[in-house]
Amino acid sequence: AIAAANMRRELRRQAREHAAEDPALARELRIGRPDLPRQYDDGGLLDINHVPVAALTTLSGVTPEIAERIVSMREHVGRFSSAEELVATTDLHPDLTPEIKEYGIFLP
């Protein structure tokens, strides 16, 4: 189980690296988009700027109400650039920051 968890963590790291180097490639690979058909394994990332409410609720501690708030604020203010900005802007509990940092990605 530990080896599998470490492998998923490494996949997330690699996917983030690809996204930072080439956001267009990340969108084509559908990094962070478990709601869309895809072949690239990103280790379970969620593109906070684009996934629907249902996908956001897969984050530990994110209820449907919190996910709705995130999507509503995203539509109102635009895209987020970090977990810290997301938490501050949407007035989320700071305890959610580590989970969002681990599984979230913020593609333009």
C-alpha positions in Angstrom: 0.0 0.0 0.0 2.8 2.4 0.8 4.6 1.7 -2.5 1.3 2.3 -4.4 0.7 5.6 -2.5 4.3 6.7 -3.2 3.8 5.8 -6.9 0.6 8.0 -7.1 2.5 10.8 -5.4 5.2 10.5 -8.0 2.7 10.5 -10.8 1.2 13.8 -9.4 4.7 15.3 -9.2 5.4 14.4 -12.9 2.0 15.7 -14.0 2.5 19.0 -12.3 5.9 19.3 -13.9 4.4 18.6 -17.4 1.6 21.2 -16.7 4.1 23.8 -15.6 6.3 23.3 -18.7 3.4 23.1 -21.2 -0.2 24.0 -20.0 -1.5 23.2 -23.5 -0.2 19.7 -23.3 -1.6 19.4 -19.8 -5.1 20.3 -21.2 -4.7 17.9 -24.1 -3.7 15.1 -21.7 -6.6 16.2 -19.5 -4.4 16.4 -16.4 -6.6 17.0 -13.4 -9.8 16.1 -15.2 -11.1 12.8 -13.9 -14.6 13.9 -15.2 -13.4 13.5 -18.8 -12.2 10.4 -20.7 -8.4 10.2 -20.7 -5.5 7.9 -20.9 -2.8 9.8 -18.9 -2.5 8.8 -15.3 -1.9 12.0 -13.3 -2.0 10.3 -9.9 -5.4 11.7 -9.0 -4.9 15.4 -9.5 -8.0 17.7 -9.8 -7.8 20.8 -11.9 -9.6 23.1 -9.4 -10.1 25.7 -12.1 -12.1 23.4 -14.4 -13.6 20.3 -12.7 -17.3 20.2 -11.9 -18.7 20.1 -8.3 -18.9 16.3 -8.2 -15.1 16.0 -8.8 -14.3 18.5 -6.1 -16.2 16.4 -3.5 -13.6 13.7 -3.9 -11.2 15.8 -1.9 -11.2 14.9 1.7 -13.2 17.5 3.7 -14.9 19.0 0.7 -18.6 18.6 1.0 -21.1 19.3 -1.8 -21.8 22.7 -0.2 -18.1 23.6 -0.2 -17.7 22.4 -3.7 -20.6 24.6 -4.8 -19.0 27.5 -3.1 -15.7 26.9 -4.9 -17.4 26.7 -8.3 -19.5 29.7 -7.6 -16.5 31.8 -6.6 -14.5 30.5 -9.5 -17.2 31.7 -11.9 -17.4 35.1 -10.1 -13.6 35.9 -9.7 -12.0 33.7 -12.4 -9.3 31.2 -12.0 -7.3 30.4 -8.9 -3.5 30.2 -8.9 -2.8 28.3 -5.6 -4.4 26.4 -2.7 -3.8 29.3 -0.4 -5.6 31.7 -2.8 -8.5 29.3 -3.1 -8.8 28.9 0.6 -8.6 32.6 1.3 -10.9 33.7 -1.5 -13.6 31.1 -0.8 -13.3 31.4 3.0 -12.5 27.8 3.4 -11.2 26.3 6.6 -7.4 26.4 6.5 -7.2 22.7 7.4 -8.2 22.0 3.8 -5.1 23.6 2.4 -2.8 20.5 2.7 -5.3 18.3 0.9 -5.8 20.9 -1.9 -2.1 21.3 -2.2 -1.6 17.6 -2.5 -4.3 16.8 -5.0 -5.1 20.2 -6.6 -3.7 21.7 -9.8 -4.5 25.2 -11.1 -4.4 25.2 -14.8 -5.0 28.4 -16.7 
